[in-house]
Amino acid sequence: MNGPTYAGRMQRAIVGYHRDEFGDWVAELDCGHQRHVRHQPPFQLRPWVLDAEGRRDRLGEPLDCGLCDQAAGGEPVCFAEMLCPDCGVVLDGGPHRPGCPSGR
């Protein structure tokens, strides 16, 4: 997925979630970056993150990626080419998600 090279908010699709070492939810984005998705009223209103169905419903939805927003030489800082196109995991030698056709 190639994003625009102009200044502005870079939106990337949510491809998965995991919890960090403190138990907070982290969205895995299709560019290979991650972003915390917390529900902390009144500052951050994301009640959908509190249950599995809410998180599942948001898969594929765009979310601002702060790292892609940062420009390096006029280009977005993005590592989308390092992701499995089928399951979205970072291709770093680790396992693919269960059922991924590329992870045989």
TIMI-2910 file (N, C-alpha, C, CB; in pm, 1 decimal, decimal comma, always signed):
<rs>
+----------+----------+----------+----------+----------+----------+----------+----------+----------+----------+----------+----------+------+
!      n_x !      n_y !      n_z !     ca_x !     ca_y !     ca_z !      c_x !      c_y !      c_z !     cb_x !     cb_y !     cb_z ! resn !
+----------+----------+----------+----------+----------+----------+----------+----------+----------+----------+----------+----------+------+
!    +85,0 !   -117,5 !     +0,0 !     +0,0 !     +0,0 !     +0,0 !    +88,4 !   +122,3 !     +0,0 !    -96,1 !     +0,6 !   +121,1 !  Met !
!    +78,4 !   +205,2 !    -99,0 !   +158,2 !   +326,3 !   -107,5 !    +74,3 !   +444,8 !    -65,1 !   +213,1 !   +346,6 !   -249,5 !  Asn !
!   +128,7 !   +526,6 !    +23,0 !    +57,5 !   +643,0 !    +71,9 !   +103,0 !   +767,1 !     -1,1 !    +77,4 !   +659,4 !   +221,4 !  Gly !
!    +31,5 !   +875,2 !    +16,1 !    +68,9 !  +1001,7 !    -47,5 !   +197,7 !  +1056,4 !    +11,2 !    -43,2 !  +1104,6 !    -32,4 !  Pro !
!   +266,6 !  +1139,7 !    -66,1 !   +392,4 !  +1197,9 !    -20,0 !   +374,2 !  +1342,6 !    +23,9 !   +497,6 !  +1189,8 !   -129,8 !  Thr !
!   +251,4 !  +1390,1 !    +34,8 !   +225,9 !  +1526,6 !    +78,8 !   +209,7 !  +1530,7 !   +229,8 !   +101,3 !  +1583,6 !     +9,9 !  Tyr !
!   +222,4 !  +1651,3 !   +283,4 !   +205,9 !  +1667,1 !   +428,0 !    +61,3 !  +1639,3 !   +466,2 !   +247,8 !  +1809,5 !   +473,6 !  Ala !
!    +40,3 !  +1576,0 !   +576,0 !    -93,8 !  +1544,4 !   +621,8 !    -93,2 !  +1413,9 !   +698,0 !   -191,1 !  +1537,4 !   +504,4 !  Gly !
!   -210,3 !  +1371,7 !   +739,5 !   -222,3 !  +1249,7 !   +818,1 !   -220,7 !  +1129,2 !   +726,4 !   -350,6 !  +1251,2 !   +902,8 !  Arg !
!   -130,6 !  +1036,7 !   +754,4 !   -123,9 !   +911,6 !   +679,2 !   -215,8 !   +812,0 !   +747,3 !    +22,9 !   +856,8 !   +670,6 !  Met !
!   -309,4 !   +758,1 !   +672,0 !   -402,2 !   +660,2 !   +726,4 !   -364,7 !   +522,6 !   +672,3 !   -549,7 !   +696,4 !   +690,7 !  Gln !
!   -358,6 !   +426,7 !   +761,1 !   -324,1 !   +288,9 !   +726,2 !   -430,9 !   +196,2 !   +783,1 !   -182,1 !   +250,4 !   +780,0 !  Arg !
!   -453,8 !    +85,6 !   +716,0 !   -556,6 !     -9,2 !   +759,3 !   -509,5 !    -90,2 !   +879,6 !   -594,5 !   -103,1 !   +644,2 !  Ala !
!   -602,6 !   -117,3 !   +970,4 !   -575,4 !   -203,8 !  +1085,0 !   -580,4 !   -348,3 !  +1036,2 !   -678,4 !   -179,3 !  +1202,0 !  Ile !
!   -473,1 !   -424,4 !  +1062,6 !   -467,8 !   -564,6 !  +1018,6 !   -466,9 !   -662,6 !  +1135,1 !   -344,8 !   -587,5 !   +933,0 !  Val !
!   -453,3 !   -614,8 !  +1256,5 !   -452,6 !   -702,7 !  +1372,6 !   -432,1 !   -623,5 !  +1500,1 !   -344,5 !   -808,7 !  +1358,9 !  Gly !
!   -430,5 !   -697,3 !  +1610,6 !   -412,9 !   -636,2 !  +1742,3 !   -328,3 !   -727,1 !  +1829,9 !   -549,6 !   -608,3 !  +1809,1 !  Tyr !
!   -265,4 !   -668,5 !  +1926,8 !   -201,7 !   -744,5 !  +2034,1 !   -198,1 !   -654,0 !  +2157,8 !    -56,1 !   -792,8 !  +1993,0 !  His !
!   -169,4 !   -714,8 !  +2271,3 !   -155,5 !   -636,7 !  +2394,7 !     -7,7 !   -611,7 !  +2421,4 !   -221,6 !   -709,9 !  +2515,7 !  Arg !
!    +22,3 !   -492,9 !  +2471,7 !   +160,7 !   -462,5 !  +2508,4 !   +190,1 !   -519,3 !  +2647,4 !   +186,6 !   -308,9 !  +2505,1 !  Asp !
!   +308,5 !   -491,8 !  +2698,5 !   +350,9 !   -547,8 !  +2826,5 !   +268,9 !   -496,6 !  +2945,0 !   +496,2 !   -517,0 !  +2849,3 !  Glu !
!   +190,3 !   -390,3 !  +2923,5 !   +106,0 !   -334,9 !  +3028,5 !    -40,6 !   -374,2 !  +3012,8 !   +118,5 !   -184,7 !  +3030,1 !  Phe !
!    -70,8 !   -451,3 !  +2908,9 !   -207,5 !   -495,4 !  +2884,7 !   -289,9 !   -401,1 !  +2798,9 !   -275,9 !   -514,6 !  +3013,6 !  Gly !
!   -227,3 !   -296,9 !  +2746,8 !   -298,7 !   -203,8 !  +2658,8 !   -304,1 !   -260,0 !  +2517,1 !   -230,5 !    -64,4 !  +2659,2 !  Asp !
!   -413,4 !   -233,2 !  +2446,3 !   -428,3 !   -281,4 !  +2310,1 !   -346,3 !   -197,6 !  +2213,0 !   -575,0 !   -280,7 !  +2269,4 !  Trp !
!   -283,0 !   -266,1 !  +2118,6 !   -201,7 !   -203,8 !  +2015,1 !   -254,6 !   -251,5 !  +1880,6 !    -49,4 !   -238,3 !  +2032,5 !  Val !
!   -285,5 !   -157,6 !  +1791,6 !   -329,7 !   -192,5 !  +1657,0 !   -206,7 !   -215,7 !  +1570,1 !   -420,8 !    -81,0 !  +1596,6 !  Ala !
!   -211,6 !   -322,7 !  +1492,5 !   -107,5 !   -352,1 !  +1394,2 !   -157,9 !   -297,7 !  +1261,3 !    -75,1 !   -507,6 !  +1385,8 !  Glu !
!    -79,5 !   -211,6 !  +1198,3 !   -121,3 !   -145,0 !  +1075,6 !    -59,4 !   -209,9 !   +952,5 !    -84,2 !     +2,3 !  +1080,6 !  Leu !
!   -122,9 !   -191,8 !   +837,2 !    -76,6 !   -258,7 !   +716,2 !    +55,7 !   -204,4 !   +663,3 !   -180,8 !   -246,9 !   +609,8 !  Asp !
!   +106,5 !    -98,1 !   +723,0 !   +236,7 !    -45,5 !   +683,8 !   +349,4 !   -108,8 !   +764,6 !   +239,5 !   +105,6 !   +700,4 !  Cys !
!   +313,3 !   -190,2 !   +864,1 !   +413,6 !   -252,8 !   +949,3 !   +433,5 !   -181,9 !  +1081,2 !   +543,0 !   -259,4 !   +877,7 !  Gly !
!   +372,9 !    -65,6 !  +1096,7 !   +383,4 !     +8,0 !  +1222,1 !   +273,1 !    -34,9 !  +1317,1 !   +377,0 !   +159,3 !  +1197,4 !  His !
!   +281,3 !    +15,4 !  +1439,4 !   +183,7 !    -16,5 !  +1542,9 !   +139,4 !   +112,5 !  +1610,5 !   +242,6 !   -116,1 !  +1646,8 !  Gln !
!    +17,9 !   +109,4 !  +1662,6 !    -32,4 !   +227,0 !  +1733,4 !   -123,7 !   +182,6 !  +1846,4 !   -107,5 !   +322,4 !  +1636,9 !  Arg !
!   -102,0 !   +239,4 !  +1964,1 !   -190,4 !   +209,5 !  +2076,4 !   -331,6 !   +257,7 !  +2045,4 !   -138,1 !   +274,9 !  +2206,4 !  His !
!   -428,1 !   +176,9 !  +2083,7 !   -569,2 !   +213,8 !  +2070,6 !   -632,8 !   +194,5 !  +2207,5 !   -642,9 !   +127,8 !  +1959,7 !  Val !
!   -636,1 !   +302,0 !  +2283,5 !   -686,3 !   +297,9 !  +2420,3 !   -821,1 !   +367,8 !  +2428,9 !   -586,0 !   +362,6 !  +2517,0 !  Arg !
!   -902,7 !   +321,0 !  +2521,4 !  -1027,5 !   +389,4 !  +2554,2 !  -1005,8 !   +456,2 !  +2689,0 !  -1151,0 !   +289,9 !  +2557,0 !  His !
!   -980,2 !   +587,3 !  +2686,5 !   -953,0 !   +663,4 !  +2808,1 !  -1035,6 !   +791,5 !  +2808,3 !   -802,2 !   +695,9 !  +2820,0 !  Gln !
!  -1166,2 !   +778,1 !  +2837,3 !  -1250,2 !   +898,5 !  +2840,0 !  -1198,1 !   +997,1 !  +2943,6 !  -1397,1 !   +862,1 !  +2870,2 !  Pro !
!  -1207,7 !  +1124,2 !  +2922,2 !  -1266,7 !  +1190,9 !  +2805,9 !  -1164,7 !  +1219,6 !  +2696,9 !  -1332,5 !  +1319,8 !  +2848,2 !  Pro !
!  -1043,2 !  +1171,5 !  +2710,9 !   -936,0 !  +1205,6 !  +2617,5 !   -940,9 !  +1123,9 !  +2488,6 !   -802,3 !  +1185,9 !  +2684,2 !  Phe !
!   -954,2 !   +995,2 !  +2498,7 !   -961,5 !   +906,9 !  +2382,3 !  -1087,0 !   +822,2 !  +2395,1 !   -833,6 !   +816,8 !  +2370,2 !  Gln !
!  -1176,8 !   +837,3 !  +2299,5 !  -1303,3 !   +764,9 !  +2303,4 !  -1300,8 !   +652,2 !  +2201,2 !  -1422,3 !   +860,1 !  +2276,8 !  Leu !
!  -1265,0 !   +536,2 !  +2247,3 !  -1260,4 !   +417,6 !  +2161,7 !  -1322,7 !   +299,2 !  +2235,2 !  -1114,1 !   +385,0 !  +2119,6 !  Arg !
!  -1451,1 !   +304,8 !  +2263,3 !  -1513,1 !   +193,8 !  +2336,3 !  -1506,9 !    +61,8 !  +2259,5 !  -1657,4 !   +227,3 !  +2367,5 !  Pro !
!  -1489,0 !    +67,5 !  +2128,3 !  -1481,9 !    -53,1 !  +2046,0 !  -1361,7 !   -140,1 !  +2080,4 !  -1477,0 !    -15,5 !  +1899,8 !  Trp !
!  -1259,8 !    -84,6 !  +2142,7 !  -1139,6 !   -162,2 !  +2172,6 !  -1159,8 !   -254,6 !  +2292,5 !  -1022,3 !    -68,8 !  +2198,5 !  Val !
!  -1265,8 !   -233,5 !  +2367,9 !  -1286,1 !   -307,4 !  +2491,9 !  -1332,4 !   -451,1 !  +2472,9 !  -1384,6 !   -235,8 !  +2575,6 !  Leu !
!  -1389,6 !   -484,2 !  +2356,8 !  -1433,7 !   -622,8 !  +2337,6 !  -1388,1 !   -675,5 !  +2201,7 !  -1587,2 !   -633,1 !  +2349,8 !  Asp !
!  -1380,3 !   -807,0 !  +2193,1 !  -1327,9 !   -873,3 !  +2073,2 !  -1409,7 !   -838,8 !  +1949,2 !  -1325,8 !  -1024,6 !  +2093,2 !  Ala !
!  -1541,0 !   -832,7 !  +1963,3 !  -1625,3 !   -801,9 !  +1848,1 !  -1598,2 !   -660,7 !  +1796,5 !  -1773,4 !   -817,1 !  +1884,7 !  Glu !
!  -1581,5 !   -564,7 !  +1887,0 !  -1551,9 !   -427,2 !  +1847,7 !  -1419,5 !   -416,4 !  +1774,1 !  -1550,2 !   -337,2 !  +1969,3 !  Gly !
!  -1318,3 !   -487,1 !  +1824,8 !  -1188,0 !   -485,6 !  +1756,6 !  -1198,9 !   -553,4 !  +1620,7 !  -1080,0 !   -555,5 !  +1842,7 !  Arg !
!  -1267,3 !   -665,6 !  +1614,6 !  -1282,3 !   -738,7 !  +1488,2 !  -1354,9 !   -652,4 !  +1384,2 !  -1359,3 !   -871,3 !  +1511,1 !  Arg !
!  -1455,8 !   -578,5 !  +1428,3 !  -1530,5 !   -492,0 !  +1336,5 !  -1444,6 !   -380,5 !  +1278,1 !  -1649,5 !   -431,6 !  +1407,8 !  Asp !
!  -1338,2 !   -343,7 !  +1345,7 !  -1250,8 !   -234,9 !  +1299,5 !  -1136,1 !   -283,4 !  +1210,6 !  -1193,8 !   -161,1 !  +1418,7 !  Arg !
!  -1119,8 !   -413,6 !  +1194,0 !  -1015,4 !   -462,8 !  +1103,5 !  -1040,8 !   -406,4 !   +963,7 !  -1012,1 !   -619,6 !  +1100,7 !  Leu !
!   -935,5 !   -357,2 !   +901,2 !   -946,7 !   -296,8 !   +769,0 !   -978,8 !   -148,8 !   +771,1 !  -1050,5 !   -367,4 !   +691,0 !  Gly !
!  -1021,0 !    -96,4 !   +886,9 !  -1052,0 !    +46,1 !   +898,5 !   -922,3 !   +127,9 !   +902,8 !  -1137,8 !    +73,2 !  +1025,3 !  Glu !
!   -924,1 !   +249,2 !   +849,8 !   -804,0 !   +333,0 !   +854,0 !   -780,7 !   +392,2 !   +992,8 !   -814,7 !   +445,2 !   +751,3 !  Pro !
!   -652,7 !   +407,5 !  +1025,0 !   -610,5 !   +469,0 !  +1150,4 !   -487,4 !   +552,7 !  +1119,5 !   -580,9 !   +361,2 !  +1261,8 !  Leu !
!   -478,4 !   +669,3 !  +1179,1 !   -360,6 !   +754,1 !  +1156,2 !   -234,8 !   +682,1 !  +1201,0 !   -374,3 !   +888,8 !  +1230,6 !  Asp !
!   -130,4 !   +686,5 !  +1117,6 !     -0,8 !   +628,5 !  +1151,5 !    +99,1 !   +742,4 !  +1167,8 !    +46,9 !   +526,5 !  +1042,2 !  Cys !
!   +138,3 !   +768,5 !  +1291,5 !   +231,2 !   +876,5 !  +1319,9 !   +368,2 !   +856,6 !  +1257,2 !   +246,0 !   +892,0 !  +1467,0 !  Gly !
!   +413,2 !   +732,2 !  +1247,5 !   +544,9 !   +708,6 !  +1188,4 !   +543,8 !   +731,3 !  +1038,0 !   +592,0 !   +567,0 !  +1219,0 !  Leu !
!   +433,9 !   +695,3 !   +971,7 !   +424,2 !   +724,2 !   +828,9 !   +407,9 !   +873,7 !   +803,9 !   +307,1 !   +647,7 !   +767,0 !  Cys !
!   +356,5 !   +945,4 !   +905,2 !   +343,2 !  +1090,6 !   +892,8 !   +479,6 !  +1159,3 !   +888,1 !   +260,9 !  +1146,3 !  +1009,0 !  Asp !
!   +577,6 !  +1099,7 !   +954,6 !   +710,8 !  +1159,9 !   +958,6 !   +778,8 !  +1137,0 !   +824,1 !   +796,4 !  +1100,3 !  +1075,2 !  Gln !
!   +823,3 !  +1242,8 !   +764,0 !   +885,5 !  +1231,3 !   +631,6 !  +1035,4 !  +1209,8 !   +644,5 !   +857,2 !  +1356,6 !   +547,2 !  Ala !
!  +1088,3 !  +1132,4 !   +553,0 !  +1233,2 !  +1111,2 !   +542,5 !  +1270,1 !  +1136,6 !   +397,4 !  +1276,0 !   +965,0 !   +589,1 !  Ala !
!  +1333,8 !  +1249,0 !   +370,6 !  +1370,0 !  +1281,6 !   +232,6 !  +1248,5 !  +1306,2 !   +144,7 !  +1453,1 !  +1170,5 !   +173,4 !  Gly !
!  +1138,2 !  +1351,8 !   +203,4 !  +1019,4 !  +1380,8 !   +125,1 !   +929,6 !  +1260,5 !   +104,2 !  +1058,9 !  +1435,8 !     -6,4 !  Gly !
!   +970,4 !  +1144,0 !   +146,7 !   +891,3 !  +1022,5 !   +130,9 !   +841,7 !   +975,9 !   +266,7 !   +973,7 !   +911,5 !    +62,2 !  Glu !
!   +725,6 !   +912,6 !   +270,3 !   +678,6 !   +858,8 !   +398,0 !   +773,3 !   +751,3 !   +450,2 !   +537,0 !   +801,6 !   +383,1 !  Pro !
!   +788,2 !   +745,2 !   +580,3 !   +866,1 !   +639,4 !   +641,8 !   +772,2 !   +519,5 !   +651,9 !   +924,3 !   +682,4 !   +783,6 !  Val !
!   +790,3 !   +422,6 !   +565,3 !   +695,2 !   +312,4 !   +559,6 !   +765,3 !   +184,3 !   +517,2 !   +580,3 !   +344,9 !   +463,4 !  Cys !
!   +724,9 !    +75,7 !   +578,3 !   +785,8 !    -53,3 !   +549,9 !   +681,1 !   -154,6 !   +504,0 !   +859,2 !   -105,3 !   +673,2 !  Phe !
!   +581,6 !   -106,8 !   +430,4 !   +472,8 !   -194,4 !   +387,5 !   +523,5 !   -311,5 !   +304,8 !   +370,6 !   -115,9 !   +307,7 !  Ala !
!   +631,1 !   -292,8 !   +231,6 !   +683,5 !   -402,1 !   +149,4 !   +741,7 !   -515,5 !   +233,4 !   +789,7 !   -349,2 !    +54,8 !  Glu !
!   +756,5 !   -493,9 !   +363,6 !   +810,3 !   -596,0 !   +452,5 !   +700,0 !   -677,4 !   +519,8 !   +898,4 !   -531,8 !   +557,7 !  Met !
!   +575,9 !   -663,1 !   +470,8 !   +462,8 !   -733,7 !   +530,2 !   +415,8 !   -846,4 !   +439,9 !   +348,0 !   -637,1 !   +557,8 !  Leu !
!   +367,8 !   -952,5 !   +501,9 !   +304,6 !  -1060,0 !   +426,5 !   +175,0 !  -1005,0 !   +368,1 !   +278,0 !  -1186,3 !   +516,7 !  Cys !
!   +154,3 !  -1017,0 !   +236,9 !    +32,0 !   -963,7 !   +176,6 !    -93,1 !  -1040,9 !   +217,2 !    +44,7 !   -964,6 !    +26,6 !  Pro !
!    -76,3 !  -1162,6 !   +268,5 !   -192,0 !  -1244,5 !   +304,0 !   -235,7 !  -1227,4 !   +448,9 !   -161,5 !  -1388,8 !   +278,1 !  Asp !
!   -140,2 !  -1216,4 !   +542,8 !   -181,1 !  -1210,1 !   +684,1 !   -132,4 !  -1084,9 !   +755,9 !   -130,3 !  -1331,3 !   +757,1 !  Cys !
!    -45,1 !  -1005,4 !   +693,2 !     -5,4 !   -878,4 !   +750,1 !   +108,1 !   -880,4 !   +850,7 !   -119,5 !   -819,5 !   +812,6 !  Gly !
!   +166,2 !   -998,1 !   +880,1 !   +276,6 !   -999,5 !   +976,3 !   +402,6 !   -942,8 !   +912,3 !   +302,4 !  -1142,8 !  +1028,1 !  Val !
!   +489,7 !   -890,6 !   +996,6 !   +617,8 !   -840,0 !   +949,4 !   +704,6 !   -959,7 !   +910,5 !   +688,0 !   -751,7 !  +1058,5 !  Val !
!   +762,3 !   -954,3 !   +792,1 !   +844,5 !  -1064,4 !   +741,0 !   +985,6 !  -1053,4 !   +798,1 !   +848,2 !  -1063,5 !   +585,3 !  Leu !
!   +999,1 !  -1094,6 !   +923,9 !  +1127,4 !  -1087,0 !   +992,5 !  +1180,9 !  -1225,8 !  +1028,3 !  +1114,2 !  -1002,5 !  +1118,2 !  Asp !
!  +1125,9 !  -1327,7 !   +966,0 !  +1167,1 !  -1464,3 !   +994,9 !  +1078,2 !  -1533,9 !  +1095,3 !  +1306,8 !  -1465,1 !  +1044,5 !  Gly !
!   +985,9 !  -1459,7 !  +1155,6 !   +893,2 !  -1517,8 !  +1252,5 !   +777,9 !  -1588,3 !  +1182,3 !   +839,5 !  -1409,7 !  +1346,5 !  Gly !
!   +690,8 !  -1651,0 !  +1260,8 !   +579,8 !  -1726,2 !  +1201,3 !   +472,0 !  -1634,2 !  +1144,8 !   +518,4 !  -1819,5 !  +1304,8 !  Pro !
!   +400,1 !  -1688,4 !  +1047,1 !   +283,1 !  -1620,3 !   +992,0 !   +163,7 !  -1650,7 !  +1081,5 !   +255,5 !  -1664,5 !   +844,1 !  His !
!    +54,5 !  -1577,8 !  +1060,3 !    -67,7 !  -1605,1 !  +1135,6 !   -123,6 !  -1739,8 !  +1093,6 !   -172,6 !  -1493,4 !  +1114,0 !  Arg !
!   -192,6 !  -1808,7 !  +1186,4 !   -252,5 !  -1937,7 !  +1152,2 !   -343,6 !  -1926,3 !  +1030,6 !   -331,0 !  -1992,9 !  +1270,9 !  Pro !
!   -329,3 !  -2021,3 !   +940,5 !   -412,6 !  -2024,7 !   +820,6 !   -361,0 !  -1940,3 !   +705,6 !   -549,0 !  -1980,3 !   +854,5 !  Gly !
!   -249,0 !  -1872,2 !   +723,7 !   -194,7 !  -1788,5 !   +616,5 !   -142,3 !  -1877,3 !   +504,1 !    -81,9 !  -1695,9 !   +670,0 !  Cys !
!   -189,1 !  -1856,3 !   +379,7 !   -141,7 !  -1940,8 !   +269,0 !     +7,2 !  -1921,4 !   +236,5 !   -223,8 !  -1912,3 !   +145,0 !  Pro !
!    +62,3 !  -1806,3 !   +274,0 !   +204,7 !  -1782,4 !   +246,3 !   +295,2 !  -1841,1 !   +353,9 !   +231,2 !  -1633,2 !   +233,7 !  Ser !
!   +237,5 !  -1878,9 !   +467,2 !   +318,4 !  -1923,9 !   +580,5 !   +338,7 !  -2072,5 !   +588,0 !   +257,1 !  -1879,1 !   +705,5 !  Gly !
!   +336,1 !  -2141,0 !   +478,7 !   +353,9 !  -2286,3 !   +477,9 !   +490,3 !  -2324,3 !   +528,8 !   +333,6 !  -2342,3 !   +338,5 !  Arg !
+----------+----------+----------+----------+----------+----------+----------+----------+----------+----------+----------+----------+------+
</rs>
